[in-house]
Amino acid sequence: MAEENLYWRFVIARAYGSDFKDITQKVITKQTQLDISDEFKLTSHDVRWIRSSQPALCVQRILHSASNATDHRSLILAAQLLKQQLLLKYLAHIDLVGCEEVKAMHNLIIKYMKLPPGNVADFEVFEGLLDVALICIRTSLMFVITGIASILQKDAQNTLITLLIDNDETPIMLFRKITIILNEIIKNHKFCFDPIVRGVKVSLYFGNVFDLLLERSQHLLESRDLERVRCLLSVLAALSSCQIDLPDDLLYQYCLRLMNMSSKLRSYTQTGAQWHRDCLLSVLQLSNQMKEVVLTFRATTNLAKLLGGMSGHVDPEVRILAWSALHRLSRTKAIDAPDMVDDGEERKSSYQSGAQLLFNDLSYLPGGFMTCCLSTLLNLEEPICVRQLAGQLFAFLIEKDQIEDIKSLLLQHQFLRLAADALHPSVCILSEELPAGFDSTCKGLSNCELISSYAQICRSMSMKSGDFLTDLCTQSFMFLLYEVLKRPVPQPHSAFFILVADITRLYILLYPDNFTFLQRTLCRDEVWLSAYCQIVLLDDCVKEDSIIVDVLQFLMVISKDDTAFDIICDSLTKHPEGVVKLFKNAFSITQLDTPLMTCALSTLSFLLIKSQPELAVNGKTITLLNVLNCQVHETKSADSKTYHCENNK
């Protein structure tokens, strides 16, 4: 009965306002005028209970007490209570705090964030407010985030950075929380930074902070304060993802210093996968910003051996990053060494090409570096990312090595048999995400990127050896590869289009010596040709220009077969808008003197030649051109109407 009475007291109380926060002690006075039983009237205890359960009201009271606080203990208590209320918002994902409360919270955080702590009590207050700020950042309270970003950017000597680089007395927990806040803002809210502040671009600001934190981390490493170094490395990894306007030489020096820090950790401890992940990720992201990375990103013997060792690290993410770095290293070109009298071997090695350096300095691996790449590719225990990176690197290095050695290596490891096994529908995933019915723990799964690496290896081998290509046409791998594009793909994605391009490049090599393979398979397969045209020409997905170039070249190759050409004409005639859109893009002024424009012109010329009466036997080419011509007129008419409508407005 008491619970029922309490329920009806709340129902009647709700009539006094639109929300429970409107209920105050004045409601008790107003209820005396109602002709109802006293059991249904609110009590003072009910009012206090209601108001204490309203987050907005609680936040208002806490912020008011914090603004009037005169000692450290009151501020610490206010920060703890505020954190409790905000955690409710963070965990429930509902909006409990109004604009006024957010502004008041912003003012409180910014006020004390500008004041460097000077004693233990100050540090406690500062840490409590950092907890509040972190929850605000993670719940995307943009007013607070923008305020913190403004302090970081406008004040070079702001308290957060100062506590990281200049204050040796900063407690480790506070040190870690500062780096977490910097990480959250830089990774998820970098747009809150102004493009230019006082004439300084934000990219230059990021570069200055990166330099300060890298210098600080090296000093901490010398004193073996590894926990603080670990915290700073996470911020460096976040900063390296931002645009940093610095010369290539300076970025390269940063990369060397980071790799040096990664190598030194091995002298202190055998753990620290996160340490290596942050170092390698920073190196890769900095190298991505180099304008002439193939010339600037030089490698030495020590660096090559360090990456070679990390490619077998126990942590899979470290292995992925190490193989990515090896791939980047392999692309560097050889440069002329300057005339130096006393130049050590370590310095001389940096003038070699990346591929030559890997062959020479990683030859100590069992079987050599190429064997290491191939065995990693074919190792079903490895993550797919590691396997595909090793396969891509192997395909790139084929042209740098002796073809006979690679042939025997592929034969020894049964490459073509294992590659064919990877194309089986039970393990081959063409979609971007794992479809229903596939076991994620199953070994030997393959995806578009992994199949692309197999196709790249076959293409690289075929370019160096015609005999290999002839033999390849008799292998089950080629027939299964042909079947791949006939399988339904739920939603085409970039990796799938790259796979199509790699298969296309391999098929182009079959002309003219092995063109009979194409004639026996896909040139007679209307389903395959229609699916191919639909995927690469007619689907309304954004594709890179290089992929379109390969596709057009391949279509011209298989059009040498009359049956295939008729099927292609029928497919394109049914969907002329896709072809017109492709040509419209290829012939735009932005594509002037590009491979896409050249190839598109060749394709159009090919169609025009085929449409001549003496060559157009069944008239399908003429029909296609007429349909395309009508589509162009319709497009022009639509554009003209749009133009006139805009002028009339």
Steps between C-alpha positions, in 0.01 A plus 500: 500500500789737578644450150161576340469819701852602399411441133191722518695771686740512203212507247343798676839670539565468125199724439691792654761516224616357168786317671595370841769768527218758540397339828619704801395550861241753378299211359430379855342837582286495186375151576336616823232658283409167339205304630676164508617263765829585673634163390501629139687823577875537457716514810829685550677165479337431161614837362858444614499151351364622164747786470794282595411256219509768227852502341469852362408639843781304665753630248375856558546466877845342464620769259364773727681355802821461295489862387464612864759257638769653720716195570646199319280244675179663372632505144613137515159395634322703229712337230419152633125570516506656155676194363232274647221698333677511164571127509124447498483693172805316364368153581134561411570702181216743572508876520481597866695828504369826353690773318533721807649217703745419218616863484544514877694173492717635218581814701589293807732264307670775302548718810703239687664352190677832445652488850803270542472293820757589763443251785342163572152644555522693174590179319195324650269779383659502155469122465134506607417763238692302238268206572202729442657635179566148371135401546394821322729411208374143477137615510578758226411815695640718223501825698742350753710328232537821298607688813772247582621497138514881503720501812732241350536690175515861615726459802831336412584471871160359602479299817433162335810507280711655776411219740614250237833652398623729779372364828678192638271497803182426305341184649487209260118472517461868413763463226304212347167685516648803321624279217160328478327838464744608229444170321122531511500857366761444227354171375128573516462878511791648303248715310457703819843656444495829308675488159709809585563664837711816518645430159605144588343211308365211700731264306801694629356488851470121481858483376627710793316287755627183334858623524461596868347168601750294299789683666343447841440129439865449405616665823260284701627190318856584605387508862304178436163647598330263259143553619508871417667427166219260420244774572682751277536251215122464484470878453775496236308232309188719508692812393669318212154441349452878472635708215847623600661753267866413541778422248551139397846490657365601840216247479758234413707596806188463715448150352857399583468625857175309548650179363801551725267525799328180392833317475615625841198355674623153408806566713285572806214253475356236269143627541347820372297419188312830535834682507601346167154557353511872576854540364430313177164668446659844546776413252252383236273802542793743484634329188157540340545876528835504319483658156785286360476194717681270253806724527475628856402188695848348506580187695808366668610149587393540862155623401448217251601239758276660763198486268593147394497393864170673572337326203507190721383675820254312718243782475307490167456879482876550532551249218251685280673835557847346454403347164346833398828675585697237303268558205561875524874443529512277192372785281790736570735565211878491499679835513855603422720500808689826558879497499587447865832386633391335825162351425408190698318196368180597682495834323582349161211256522251786502594587141381163366151440369259361755462171313875445481536579869236242592666234284845567646432570866216253560668210325566347843131401526438127432500462122550872448256790507296384199439164666392685814246702299359197319477279808322780686252539213420129500490463880135439591573582865582863416236778494379585151651852519848360565466246219383752242779747587761226470347393168499853358861548604595167340326600175687832493839341566460236227627737233812566710600135542609212277199343330633143521547526875144624544358226277661230711384679816137510382518135397655396829224672702221376267389857446245444223327216686466700821392809306227293332385372840457864613247557218263229616153647581507349851795720606494790251326818622438773245286726719650769723367337817483137605168365366263289704592135506878553498693399808735785593730255682537282190856483371581564138239767429582724205369841395531736205837639612652154541376380161638822349845412633479157333401665171782754533757223550375314192509821297854588612619149418325504161666829405842344561431156359276412208533130586353563844196671343448213255515248783272719712220466244488126571473537877179484703585836654421683174167325456398571861613860464272527198208379713559757774341791314187297431422476870250749644649785703257656753649849474801583278783672688845638424687174574270312263564747218876468559461122473313543170782724375770249600316216327455724196873582484582129511253424221640778278837317498332201334477691171616400245693179579245345737184663369346158441457462877279810506307377196432162660381650827364849547457599132228234473350573839218756469440494878863585577525780243169655604602485867838652418346792311249552779770506767760721340305727264137517597491492881470844649802460730804726510799326342857618455604617155772234480238226543288646218809511275571131559137412438483687169823342381371155588169559324688596184709182532208257534309689231742340255265204536177567308276305737632684805469834320132435419425414865678815620306716251172351622592570866602858432196567282269408788667753734634788288491755783793332676715507187412862425584597856837326469588676173376832635739471793788377280466788253475776761766773511633365830600174325704670228811296403419230757505123432123494553434748218744322269345160563144635471585657163647169382184317610275748323713477186478123519118518516484742207720278289290194588184689403606542137257317268765268358603393856167512683372161392194474724453871569536475879779760508287745300209440738725567799630825353148616414383432854801684643434791263138524620618485862744786438222714346275431799780596738568822310131587499473443875810712564363777277169507688683517830716784372200706379308440823793628705531808277128574538537487875 
